[in-house]
Structures are given as structure tokens and as C-alpha cells.
Amino acid sequence: MANISPFKALRPRPELAKQVASRPYDVLNSKEAREEVVGNPYSFLHITKSEIDLSDDIDIHTEPVYEKAKENIAAFIQRSILFREDKPCYYIYQLVMNGRSQTGLVSASSVDDYENDIIKKHEFTRPEKEKDRINHIATTGAQTGNVFLAYRNNAEVDALIEQWKNTHSPVYDFVADDAISHTIWVINDDTTIETITNLFKTKIPQTYIADGHHRAASAAKVRKALGEKAKEEADYFLTTLFPSNQLYIMDYNRVIKDLNGLTEAALLEKLGASFTIEKASSAVSPAQLHQFGMYLKGQWYILTAKEGTYSNDPIGVLDVTILSNLVLDPVLGIKDQRTDKRIDFVGGIRGLSELEKRVNSGEMAVAFSLHPVTIQQLFDIADSGNVMPPKSTWFEPKLRDGLLTHLIYG
């Protein structure tokens, strides 16, 4: 069963919350981060992307960058931009995007649960990305990046969270520059805290990493490296738990640089062996699983995988797998999507116009739009012990960094 704990969050003064809150460190590069903090000395990017306060040519994975992050977090505390809660609390985090709301519980989740597969995974991690977060956490003593967990929704948990929202005032409530609203409540009542802890311990058998595999893995490895020096806080890592019926997974699309020596006509002929193909009069957002949009030479097509061309096991039934097995590998010669430079990935938040733009510019030769992975597919794969192909899920909206930070050094 899921073991979660309240924690003493490091968080901003309410009047500075909007300025402190920053986009996640891994969705923008150093140049974009430098541009984003112009005129805002309170941005949490000074901690998560601390290279922005050093020379432009610095290697972002070197010790001075992590030491600068440590220096900056200490300065934010000293200047009372950030303060630490005086008792362990849970927090409710509500996001609203395009009129659609989702509400999660911010807690510290057990590293032991992560290692014992009570917290289930669906992606491989990359050592270089882990190393970066390990160094950041170990140097600063802070878990600044939130791990996005999902769980099968439970009526008792839902009711408790809604009741708290309806009877208490939020500590933060603002709309960010991207028009997404962020509202946070503090749960500081001892009885309610105990009830929440027990509900997860008795009603929620497992949780699933939706986004943040590298952050979770890094927290576990920092705890292991600390050994006997680890304080109790290092036994947990920063998470926000969302009920599955509130999650929104967007499409994660593909663009390819060339046709592997084929003409447009030859490509369509080869695809006809595995798909029914019809021309479309506008951009194709697939209406169902196993249907794909393809943008080629200014024309959109609807591709529908023929029965018998794919398997129904948890991995084989995924559209990202079908596309790989029927198109990318045998037709376009892309064997490893993780390493092949001829393929790129476009999150659904950018829209289908981004696919058209990249093909029309000549940068790419063909684009494929996919139906989003379902949350049930994610659960099925994690439960089976398998992992998804790379770049399978794109969750929106994103949690902001800096609003709630977990310290591991006491």
C-alpha cells in the first residue's frame, strides 16, 4: 500500500508566489531560462537553472552550477523570499487549463515504495539525466522537482480533498503567463493529516509515475549515497498525486527528416500494406486508437492500422509501438528512436500546426500525429512490468517549480 507523509515545505511568501513559480527545469534550455528571468529576480529558475547566473559558456553539469544553486537557495531563504513551514503538512494543488481542472495532493512519497515497486514505473531513465538531478539534490539538499504520480481514483480521498477546498482559503491563487491557473491549499490539521495518511495506506495499493522518472530515481540514489548520514527526510521525495479520472494526456507526435530514399508515391504504396489510407481536407487529430495522421508534401492523410498488423499485448497495442513496427523501422529505417537523429518529437501542447510548419519549412519530410496514450494503457504497462517506448506520454498542465520544495537535510 502507498506510504505518504506530510512534510515541511519550503515555499514562497504569498505575495511573491507568481514571480517565484517557474516552469519545470527540463522543459526549457539555458537560453530560454535566461530570457524568462529578465526583470524577475525572484524566479525559481535561479535555483533550478542556476547556470543563468554564471557565464554563458559554462558547462551546465559542472560543480560551480550546483554550488550556485545552493548559494541561491540560501539567499532566497535569507531574503525571506522563501520560508519553511513550521510543521509537516499536506498540500492541495489545483491546476486549470482551458477551463479544465485537475486537483492533486502534494506529499512526500516513500523511497522504499519506489524501490519495492509500490510506486510503479513505465519508462527507462538515462544515466546522464539522473546524474544531473543527483548532483543538484545532493548539493542543495533540496528536491525542487515534483514527481507527478497517478493513482486509481478513490471516492473517500476525492471527498476529503474537495471538502477541504470548499471550507478553507488557498494560500496561493494566481494565473501564470501561459493562462494556466495555480491554486494551493495547506492542510495543517492533525486529524485530517492522519486521515489522509491512513487512507493511502489502506485504500491505495500502488501509485504510478506519470512524469518524473529521473527525479524519482535520483532521489532514491541520493538516499543510498548518504547511507547512515541520511536524515529521515531523505527517505521520502516530493510528489503530487492525481486521481486517474482527472488526468489529461496529450498526443506526442513524430517528425522525420527524410523518406529513407523513397518517393512520396513509394511511401504511400508501402504504407498501404498495413494501413487503410484516405486523404483529409484538414489537419488530422486521430479520433481513435490505431488511427494516425500523416502530413506529407502539403497533404494530410488518415492512416488506420489494419486488423492483424499489431498484437494486443500491453506494449504491442500502443500506437507508438504500431507506428514504430509498421512505419518507422521497416519503411523509414529508424531502428532506435532514442538515438536516431532523423526523428524528433513534438508534444501535443504545440498543436498540429507545428507539424505542418516543420514539414513545410523543408526541415522535415513527413510528420505523424498520434492518438494520446490512455491512462489505462499506462497502468497496464506499469502493472505488467514493461516500459513504454520513448516519448509516449505528454501530460498537461505542468506543475510549477518553486511553490513547494522538499528539503532532505533536516
C-alpha positions, 0 to 999 in steps of 0.5 A: 500500500502507498506510504505518504507523509506530510512534510515541511515545505519550503515555499514562497511568501504569498505575495511573491508566489507568481514571480517565484513559480517557474516552469519545470527545469527540463522543459526549457534550455539555458537560453530560454531560462535566461530570457524568462528571468529578465526583470524577475529576480525572484524566479525559481529558475535561479535555483533550478537553472542556476547556470543563468547566473554564471557565464554563458559558456559554462558547462551546465553539469559542472560543480560551480552550477550546483554550488550556485544553486545552493548559494541561491537557495540560501539567499532566497531563504535569507531574503525571506523570499522563501520560508519553511513551514513550521510543521509537516503538512499536506498540500492541495494543488489545483491546476486549470487549463482551458477551463479544465481542472485537475486537483492533486495532493502534494506529499512526500512519497516513500523511497522504499515504495519506489524501490519495492515497486509500490510506486510503479514505473513505465519508462527507462531513465538515462544515466546522464539525466539522473546524474544531473538531478543527483548532483543538484539534490545532493548539493542543495539538499533540496528536491525542487522537482515534483514527481507527478504520480497517478493513482486509481481514483478513490471516492473517500480521498476525492471527498476529503480533498474537495471538502477541504477546498470548499471550507478553507482559503488557498494560500496561493491563487494566481494565473501564470503567463501561459493562462494556466491557473495555480491554486494551493491549499495547506492542510495543517490539521492533525486529524485530517493529516492522519486521515489522509495518511491512513487512507493511502495506506489502506485504500491505495495499493500502488501509485504510478509515475506519470512524469518524473522518472529521473527525479524519482530515481535520483532521489532514491540514489541520493538516499543510498549515497548518504547511507547512515548520514541520511536524515529521515527526510531523505527517505521520502521525495516530493510528489503530487498525486492525481486521481486517474479520472482527472488526468489529461494526456496529450498526443506526442507526435513524430517528425522525420527528416527524410523518406529513407530514399523513397518517393512520396508515391513509394511511401504511400504504396508501402504504407498501404500494406498495413494501413487503410489510407484516405486523404483529409481536407484538414489537419488530422487529430486521430479520433481513435486508437490505431488511427494516425495522421500523416502530413506529407508534401502539403497533404494530410492523410488518415492512416488506420492500422489494419486488423492483424498488423499489431498484437494486443499485448500491453506494449504491442497495442500502443500506437507508438509501438504500431507506428514504430513496427509498421512505419518507422523501422521497416519503411523509414529505417529508424531502428532506435528512436532514442538515438536516431537523429532523423526523428524528433518529437513534438508534444501535443501542447504545440498543436498540429500546426507545428507539424505542418510548419516543420514539414513545410519549412523543408526541415522535415519530410513527413510528420505523424500525429498520434492518438494520446496514450490512455491512462489505462494503457499506462497502468497496464504497462506499469502493472505488467512490468514493461516500459513504454517506448520513448516519448509516449506520454505528454501530460498537461498542465505542468506543475510549477517549480518553486511553490513547494520544495522538499528539503532532505537535510533536516 
